[in-house]
Structure formats: structure tokens, C-alpha cells
Amino acid sequence: MTDQNEATAWSRTVGAELRRWRERAGFGGSEIARRLSWSPTKVSNMERGKRGVSEADASMYLAVCRAPGVDIEDVRKFFKATEGYWVRSHPEQLSDELRGLIAMETTATAIHSLESLVLPGLLQTEDYIRALITEGGFTRKERIEKLVRARKDRQVLFRRYQPPMLSFFVHERVLFMPVGGATTMNEQLLHLVLTSSQPNVSIRIVPAKVSVMADSAGPFTLQDYSLPRSLVYVESLTASLFIDNKRAVAEHRNALQRLDSVALDRDESRSWLADLANEYDRQREEP
């Protein structure tokens, strides 16, 4: 599936799954190495995605960690995917608990996102997240709060010592959808204004007049890394598609460049967001 000497998003995703099961079993890397008669370096490189992982090695690793057969089979599906494309299902319509996604976000040097349906998860306020999840049909309070925390936990990358460059293209219609009502939207818009003032963050509004371009391209997220090649991530209702095929990634990058030429610039977008925040503020004050 992957070059033995090339670290890719695919190999790092597999490595994150292996590490998760090792930690769940309470083993250190040296214990896994001892039980499988491998070198500790091999175990470390597999978990960090720094070497190709064979299906046989992954299966033996998970068996030592006492992973159930269904979970071993789930990981083995990675090795049956088309080169450069793989799918991860996620329960209950949300991807925030995909450990591979979280691991890739926290190590990215740049994240570029196009959204035409809802705000990017990395930009959502807690109340916006809660309203979105509730309006999506979730009713159990404990589960709702767990999902809210999972999405907020992804936003820790804003507080990294060296945070990634973050570029968001957001279709204007997303912000006219009153998720949670006027108060929630007012606070969400103010959060966007504040966040967009950070030097590493760019939030660009895509006007409705160019909606065909945005709709045909997205939504998707493109992530760059210092070592593995870039990755495109596309989320659907019950699964997420990961793409590190070089030609496909280049096509998505070209789509972002086309949007760059038609979207409002950073200052115009910040002013647009502030004006809409004021409009929501007036709406919540109306009797």
C-alpha cells in the first residue's frame, strides 16, 4: 500500500490505531517488541508512520494487544483500499472521535478548508456545536456533551507552541443559517471576528454569486505536513474519505486557488462577519 521509506497520512493513521490498542492493553512499546521478537525501533516506526506497515505485521500486533477480531478486520480493511484513497466509518454521524483524524490535525503545518454547509469544526463555538448536534437528532445529554468535548478538544491546535497556518473558505449561506438561534449565531460570529485576527488564521467569505464554484469543489479539508505528503479529508454522514493520491490532492489545491481569486479578502471578510454579528444582535433584542 505504501513505500517502506515514505511516511504518509495512510501509514500514520494505521500507526495511530496500533498505538491506541497498545495503550488500551497497557503495554509499552518494548513489551510489544519482546512478544513479537521485533526491535523496539520497528514498533516505534510503525506507530509513527515512519515505515510501511504490512497487513501481517498489523494483524500480529493487534492480536498481541488482544484486540477483538472485528477490530482487527477493521484495520485490515486499510490494506484493501485503493492506492491513495481510504474510508473510515464513524458512528452517529460525527467524525470527531476518529483518532487518526485528530493525530493528523495536531501534526499539520497548514490546514485549508472549504465549507458550504456548516462552519468548520475547528471554528465552532461550544453553543454552536451543541445546537448543531442537538438539531441533528441527538437526544441523550451525556452523549451530546461527550461529542461537544470531542470537537472542542480538536481545537487545541490553536494553542500549540507553533500552531499551523489555518485557512478557511466559508460560503456565506452557512452564516445565514440560524443554528441555535440569534444569540448563538451572534456569539459565533464574534468568535470568528476575534479568531480571524490571529496572524496564522485566515477566514474568507465566499459570496453567493460564486456558489457554483464552491458547491462543485467542496466541502473538503486539505492538510499539509512537514514530513508525510499532503492529505485531503472529505466527511459524509456516516464515513470519512481520506485521500493522499498526489494528483487528487493537486486538484483540490487548485480548487482552493480558484476560490482565493473570488472570495472576499481577509479584511473584507472580517468586516462582513462583524456586520452580520450586529444583525444577529439586533434580532435577539427584538421582542
C-alpha positions as CSV (number, residue, x, y, z in Angstrom):
1,M,0.0,0.0,0.0
2,T,2.8,2.4,0.8
3,D,6.5,2.9,0.1
4,Q,8.5,1.4,3.0
5,N,10.6,4.6,3.3
6,E,7.8,7.1,2.9
7,A,5.7,8.4,5.8
8,T,2.2,9.1,4.6
9,A,-1.1,10.0,6.2
10,W,-2.2,6.4,5.5
11,S,0.7,4.9,7.4
12,R,0.3,7.4,10.2
13,T,-3.4,6.6,10.5
14,V,-2.6,2.9,10.8
15,G,0.1,3.7,13.3
16,A,-2.3,5.7,15.4
17,E,-4.7,2.7,15.5
18,L,-1.9,0.4,16.6
19,R,-0.8,2.7,19.3
20,R,-4.3,3.1,20.6
21,W,-4.7,-0.7,21.0
22,R,-1.2,-1.0,22.7
23,E,-2.2,1.7,25.2
24,R,-5.5,0.1,25.8
25,A,-3.8,-3.2,26.5
26,G,-1.4,-1.4,29.0
27,F,1.7,-2.4,27.1
28,G,4.8,-0.4,26.4
29,G,6.4,-0.5,23.0
30,S,9.3,-2.6,24.3
31,E,6.8,-5.2,25.6
32,I,5.2,-5.5,22.1
33,A,8.7,-5.8,20.6
34,R,9.6,-8.6,23.0
35,R,6.4,-10.6,22.4
36,L,6.8,-10.4,18.7
37,S,10.6,-10.7,18.6
38,W,10.9,-7.3,16.9
39,S,13.2,-4.5,17.6
40,P,11.8,-1.6,19.6
41,T,12.7,0.7,16.7
42,K,10.4,-1.2,14.4
43,V,7.5,-0.8,16.8
44,S,8.2,2.9,17.2
45,N,8.5,3.5,13.5
46,M,5.3,1.6,12.8
47,E,3.3,3.6,15.3
48,R,4.7,6.9,14.0
49,G,4.1,6.0,10.4
50,K,7.7,6.2,9.5
51,R,7.8,2.8,7.8
52,G,5.4,0.9,5.7
53,V,3.1,-1.5,7.7
54,S,2.3,-4.9,6.3
55,E,-1.1,-6.4,6.8
56,A,0.5,-9.4,8.5
57,D,2.5,-7.2,10.9
58,A,-0.5,-5.2,11.8
59,S,-2.6,-8.3,12.4
60,M,0.0,-9.8,14.7
61,Y,0.5,-6.5,16.6
62,L,-3.3,-6.3,17.3
63,A,-3.5,-9.9,18.3
64,V,-0.8,-9.4,20.9
65,C,-2.8,-6.4,22.2
66,R,-5.9,-8.7,22.4
67,A,-7.9,-6.6,20.0
68,P,-11.3,-8.3,19.1
69,G,-11.5,-9.9,15.7
70,V,-13.9,-7.3,14.4
71,D,-11.4,-4.5,15.2
72,I,-8.5,-6.4,13.6
73,E,-10.6,-6.8,10.5
74,D,-11.5,-3.1,10.5
75,V,-7.8,-2.2,10.4
76,R,-7.1,-4.8,7.8
77,K,-9.6,-3.0,5.5
78,F,-6.9,-0.3,5.2
79,F,-4.8,-2.7,3.2
80,K,-7.6,-3.4,0.8
81,A,-8.2,0.2,-0.1
82,T,-7.4,1.7,-3.5
83,E,-3.9,3.3,-3.5
84,G,-4.2,6.8,-2.2
85,Y,-7.8,6.6,-1.0
86,W,-9.3,5.1,2.1
87,V,-12.5,5.3,4.1
88,R,-13.2,5.4,7.8
89,S,-16.7,4.9,9.1
90,H,-17.8,6.9,12.2
91,P,-20.7,6.2,14.5
92,E,-23.6,8.5,15.0
93,Q,-22.8,10.8,12.0
94,L,-19.8,12.5,13.7
95,S,-16.1,12.1,12.9
96,D,-14.6,14.0,15.9
97,E,-13.6,10.8,17.7
98,L,-11.6,9.4,14.8
99,R,-8.2,9.2,16.5
100,G,-6.4,9.1,13.1
101,L,-8.0,12.5,12.2
102,I,-7.1,14.0,15.5
103,A,-3.5,12.8,15.2
104,M,-3.2,14.2,11.7
105,E,-4.7,17.6,12.6
106,T,-2.3,18.0,15.6
107,T,0.8,17.5,13.5
108,A,-0.3,19.5,10.4
109,T,1.8,22.5,9.4
110,A,-1.1,24.0,7.4
111,I,-4.9,23.3,7.2
112,H,-7.0,24.6,4.3
113,S,-10.8,24.1,4.5
114,L,-13.8,24.8,2.3
115,E,-17.2,24.6,3.9
116,S,-20.5,25.2,2.2
117,L,-22.9,23.5,4.6
118,V,-21.8,24.3,8.2
119,L,-18.9,26.1,9.8
120,P,-15.6,24.2,10.0
121,G,-15.5,22.2,13.3
122,L,-12.2,24.0,14.2
123,L,-14.1,27.3,14.3
124,Q,-17.3,26.3,16.1
125,T,-18.2,27.7,19.5
126,E,-19.4,25.4,22.2
127,D,-23.0,26.6,21.9
128,Y,-22.9,26.3,18.1
129,I,-21.6,22.7,18.4
130,R,-24.2,21.8,20.9
131,A,-27.1,23.2,18.8
132,L,-25.8,21.5,15.7
133,I,-25.6,18.1,17.4
134,T,-29.0,18.5,19.1
135,E,-30.7,19.7,15.8
136,G,-29.0,16.7,14.1
137,G,-31.2,14.4,16.2
138,F,-29.1,13.5,19.3
139,T,-31.1,13.4,22.5
140,R,-29.0,11.7,25.2
141,K,-27.4,14.6,27.2
142,E,-24.4,12.6,28.2
143,R,-23.6,11.6,24.6
144,I,-24.2,15.2,23.4
145,E,-21.8,16.6,25.9
146,K,-19.2,13.9,25.1
147,L,-19.4,14.9,21.4
148,V,-19.2,18.6,22.2
149,R,-16.0,17.9,24.2
150,A,-14.5,15.8,21.4
151,R,-15.0,18.6,18.9
152,K,-13.7,21.3,21.3
153,D,-10.6,19.1,22.0
154,R,-9.7,19.2,18.3
155,Q,-9.4,23.0,18.7
156,V,-6.3,22.6,21.0
157,L,-4.2,23.1,17.9
158,F,-4.9,26.8,18.2
159,R,-2.9,26.8,21.4
160,R,0.1,24.8,20.1
161,Y,3.5,26.4,20.6
162,Q,3.9,26.6,16.8
163,P,0.3,26.5,15.6
164,P,-0.4,25.6,11.9
165,M,-1.4,28.1,9.3
166,L,-5.2,27.9,9.1
167,S,-7.1,29.0,6.0
168,F,-10.9,28.7,5.9
169,F,-13.2,29.4,2.9
170,V,-16.8,29.6,4.2
171,H,-19.8,30.0,1.9
172,E,-21.9,33.0,3.0
173,R,-25.1,30.9,3.2
174,V,-23.6,28.9,6.1
175,L,-23.7,32.0,8.3
176,F,-27.3,32.9,7.4
177,M,-28.4,29.5,8.8
178,P,-29.5,30.4,12.4
179,V,-28.1,27.3,14.2
180,G,-29.1,27.6,17.8
181,G,-30.9,31.0,17.3
182,A,-29.8,34.6,17.1
183,T,-27.8,34.6,20.4
184,T,-25.8,31.6,19.5
185,M,-25.1,33.0,16.0
186,N,-24.2,36.4,17.4
187,E,-21.6,34.9,19.7
188,Q,-20.4,32.6,16.9
189,L,-19.8,35.5,14.5
190,L,-18.0,37.5,17.2
191,H,-15.8,34.4,17.8
192,L,-15.0,34.3,14.0
193,V,-14.1,38.0,14.0
194,L,-11.7,37.5,17.0
195,T,-10.2,34.3,15.6
196,S,-9.6,35.8,12.2
197,S,-7.4,38.5,13.8
198,Q,-4.8,35.9,14.7
199,P,-1.8,36.1,12.3
200,N,-1.9,32.4,11.4
201,V,-5.7,32.3,10.7
202,S,-7.4,33.4,7.5
203,I,-11.2,33.3,7.3
204,R,-12.5,34.1,3.8
205,I,-16.2,34.5,2.9
206,V,-17.3,33.0,-0.4
207,P,-20.1,35.2,-1.9
208,A,-23.3,33.6,-3.1
209,K,-22.6,34.8,-6.7
210,V,-19.8,32.2,-7.0
211,S,-21.7,29.4,-5.2
212,V,-21.4,27.1,-8.2
213,M,-17.6,27.1,-7.9
214,A,-17.8,26.4,-4.1
215,D,-20.5,23.8,-4.4
216,S,-18.7,21.8,-7.2
217,A,-15.5,21.7,-5.2
218,G,-16.4,21.1,-1.6
219,P,-16.7,20.7,1.2
220,F,-13.2,19.3,2.0
221,T,-10.1,19.9,4.0
222,L,-6.5,19.8,2.8
223,Q,-3.8,19.3,5.3
224,D,0.0,19.8,4.8
225,Y,2.7,18.3,6.9
226,S,6.5,18.7,7.3
227,L,7.1,15.0,6.5
228,P,4.2,13.0,5.1
229,R,2.7,14.1,1.9
230,S,-0.4,16.2,1.9
231,L,-3.9,14.8,2.6
232,V,-7.4,15.7,1.6
233,Y,-10.2,14.8,4.0
234,V,-13.9,14.7,3.0
235,E,-16.6,14.0,5.5
236,S,-20.0,12.5,4.7
237,L,-22.9,11.5,7.0
238,T,-21.5,8.2,8.2
239,A,-18.0,7.9,6.9
240,S,-14.9,10.0,6.0
241,L,-12.8,9.7,2.9
242,F,-9.0,10.3,3.2
243,I,-7.0,11.0,0.0
244,D,-3.3,11.3,-0.3
245,N,-3.1,10.5,-4.0
246,K,-0.8,13.2,-5.4
247,R,-2.9,14.0,-8.5
248,A,-6.1,14.2,-6.5
249,V,-4.5,16.4,-3.8
250,A,-3.2,18.8,-6.5
251,E,-6.7,19.1,-8.0
252,H,-8.1,20.1,-4.6
253,R,-5.3,22.6,-4.1
254,N,-6.2,24.1,-7.5
255,A,-9.8,24.5,-6.4
256,L,-8.6,26.4,-3.3
257,Q,-6.5,28.7,-5.6
258,R,-9.5,29.4,-7.7
259,L,-11.6,30.3,-4.6
260,D,-8.8,32.6,-3.5
261,S,-9.3,34.7,-6.6
262,V,-13.1,35.2,-6.0
263,A,-13.6,35.2,-2.2
264,L,-13.6,38.3,-0.1
265,D,-10.1,39.1,1.3
266,R,-9.3,38.8,5.0
267,D,-10.2,42.4,5.9
268,E,-13.4,42.4,3.8
269,S,-14.4,39.1,5.4
270,R,-13.8,40.3,8.9
271,S,-15.9,43.4,8.2
272,W,-18.6,41.2,6.7
273,L,-18.6,39.0,9.8
274,A,-18.8,41.9,12.1
275,D,-21.8,43.4,10.3
276,L,-23.7,40.1,10.4
277,A,-22.9,39.7,14.1
278,N,-24.5,43.1,14.6
279,E,-27.6,41.9,12.6
280,Y,-28.0,38.8,14.8
281,D,-27.5,41.0,17.9
282,R,-30.5,43.2,16.7
283,Q,-32.6,40.1,16.1
284,R,-32.1,38.7,19.6
285,E,-33.1,42.1,21.1
286,E,-36.4,42.1,19.1
287,P,-39.5,41.2,21.2
